Amino acid sequence: MKVLVTCEHGGNKIPPEYATAFKQARRILSSHRGYDIGALDLFNRFSQIADFSLVSTTSRLVVELNRSLLHPKLFSEFMQPLSTAQAEQVLLEHYYPYREKILKQVTEWVGQGFQVLHLSVHSFAPELNGKVRKADLGLLYDPKREREQFFAARWRQQLQLVQPAIKIRYNYPTKGTSDGFLTQLRRSFPKAQYAGVELEVNQKFPEGVPEEWSALQEHLTNSFNKAI
């Protein structure tokens, strides 16, 4: 088996050519809308045990790498004034290269006879639109794909052996079958060859006590290793 680790929302960088559009958006860029807070820390940990890893540190407000081309939020309101030609240029520079690198790697491994386990690292805001999210961690997968369901259950079991009080929910705060990059990859590769799981971590941890955040990262990577 080969382990692939990705992080689609690792940073909030704005390419210089689009800086003008974000002049008044500094606060938003620093929030959960600009990037997945803490996800880059997690990615750096998991990448050490991956056979291949890839991260984007360009803000999701430039282009949303984890949405399909037809998704209404592919581009944020800050990018809406783009012409069709400019929008296509953004896709050529940021969207397609990221996805194609991963697709190429998975295709290569599958062609060599390997099974692929893909971990996509994310985080979520503790509260959204006035609603408190009632989970510490979310494990997202497609319930119709047995390998994904089985791995998520094994990982949860390993995590709760060391942190029994941690609240883990499946397919939360969104469903694993929602529009996203892993959904596309599932359409490209059969379940015997490809399994994709998304990790969602509550941002209260990276925004909280540093020692507790560091300990959680260690528990996550150690338990992931044991679950494989």
Secondary structure, 3 states (H helix, E strand, C coil): CEEEEEECCCCCECCHHHHHHHCCCHHHHCCCCCCCCCHHHHHHHHHHHCCEEEECCECCCCCCCCCCCCCCCCCCCCCCCCCHHHHHHHHHHHHHHHHHHHHHHHHHHHHCCCCEEEEEEEEECCEECCEECCCCEEEECCCCCHHHHHHHHHHHHHHHHHCCCCCEEECCCCCCCCCCHHHHHHHHCCCCCEEEEEEEEECCCCCCCHHHHHHHHHHHHHHHHHHC
